[in-house]
Amino acid sequence: MKKSIMRRWLVNNLSVIVAVLVALIVVLSNVIYAYVYNGILQVLKGRSDELTIMFSDYTDTSSADFFLNARTYVENFPDKASMEVSVINSYGLSVMTSTGFAPDNTQEKPDYEQARRSEEGFGTWTGTLSSGEKVMAVTRVLHDSSGADIGAIRYVVSMDKADRQITTLILALVVGGLLVIGFVVLSSTFFLRSIVKPIRQVGASARRIAQGDFNVRIEKQSNDEVGYLCDAINEMASELGAAEKMKNDFISSVSHELRTPLTAIKGWAETLQSGGVTEEMNARGMSVIIRESERLSGLVEELLDFSRMQSGRMTLMMDKLDILAELGEAVYMFTERAAAEHKELIYEEPEMLPPVLGDINRLRQVFVNIIDNALKYTDEGGMVQVQAKEQGPDIVVMITDNGCGIPAEHLPKVKQKFYKANQTVRGSGIGLALADEIVALHAGQLTIESQEGVGTVVTIRLPALHQELPETPLQGGNNDTHGEKK
């Protein structure tokens, strides 16, 4: 869990949130402290301003007169319960306090010294007394008409209660911050678990998929990005399962395709080796061996071509060629087979078509694969029709049969590698994929239209030579000596 998403979030994001909250609490605490202290200071200053107005008529009297009037002011002071008022004579000594106790002149009075030096005659001080009590003091010095000090009035307020209020407010802020952090942690933990849990399921499912279990599925719990990820993993598992099945079917088909001619070759070879065979039987056996060897060679070449296609190493030997000649030769190769299988092979050859730029062997391979498929999937008595024509800038070759057709659900997949819509018919399942790739390398298009029980139409479009072709690195290149498919 050292590298888990939740831990990384707690270390990174939560630390930032905590730092922001701490900074906010510190700032608010200072604001509260300044607000409370400034409020008390303004109250004390207001009292001292009232004092200036009250004693304005006594500026020409003596210090003794000032003391008598100040005593009257202190005795009648209305806020004795919340603050202490003391009278200071012209020598800086406290001579009277509102508490009724004897003044303590051993305690320093910085506010009084500040007031004496100030032009306004006003001074403030916040500090701790020798008794340990924290106070705020304000002193207002009164002057006579000549500017000499006649005395001062000092207001002192204990700050213990204010500090307790400030501490209470700060603690409230701290508690609020802790509640915010707790809420963020709880909500984020719930949110992160809703993400981490499916991700862990995805990881576990991916490991099972890597081990070959393609039936695993992840339960989708939301329609967000995590839900889309679950859908993608499930779809991937389904596609991999289908691909695995196609691969196994391909291996089975290829094994069967290889085993059948090998069995015939081995059987006839053993028969001929045993001796005592007639000349007719010898000729027949050699014919079977040659035919089945060519069939094996063709299958091996098809597999090699497919390997080149998969690795991107398939190259073309591009040259100007007569497509009618190649198409006619491909049709001729299947004439005897069609007659032997009691199927009608019709070739509607036009008088002339423009040449194309292509690989003669590869294009013949395409025509042979398509005609071979058409005959394979056409029942006895059926018909396969081959047509060629010029249509706009393209040469169009259409191979039509009235065979079994392709079911609609299989039609979009028939050009995929390994895919076979009908497992009962021989074949490797890579012929159409290979043909489609070859046509695409010629800047052409291979399309299939089919209806089950009606038949199939395969259309091959190739650009005529008079059309400007797109440049491709596959034109020329390595010499691929792939021979003509028999």
Buried (B, 14 or more C-beta within 10 A) or exposed (E): EEEEEBEEBBEEEBEEBBEEBEEBBEEBBEEBBEEBBEEBBEBBBEBBEEBBEBBEEBBEBEBEEBBEBBEEBBEEBEEBEEBBBBBBBBEBEBBBBBEEEEBEEEEEBBBBBBBBEBEEBBBBBBEEBEEEEEBBBBBBBBEBEEEEBBBBBBBBBBBEEBBEEBEEBBEEBBEBBEEBBEEBBEEBBEEBEEBBEBBEBBEEBBEBBEEEEBEBEBEBEEEEEBBEBBEEBBEBBEEBBBBEEBEEBBEEBBEEBBEBBEEBBEBBBEBBEEEEBEEEEEEBBEEBBEBBBEBBBBBEBBBEBBEBBEEEEBBBBBEEBBBBEBBBBBBEBBEEEBEEBEBEBEBEEEEEBBBBBBBBBBBBBBBBBBBBBBBBBBEEEBBBBBBBEEEEEBBBBBBBBBBBBBBEEBBEEBBBBBBBBEEEEEBBBBBBBBBBBBBEBBBBBBEBBBEBEEBBBBBBBBBBBEBEBEEEEBBEBEEBEBEBBE
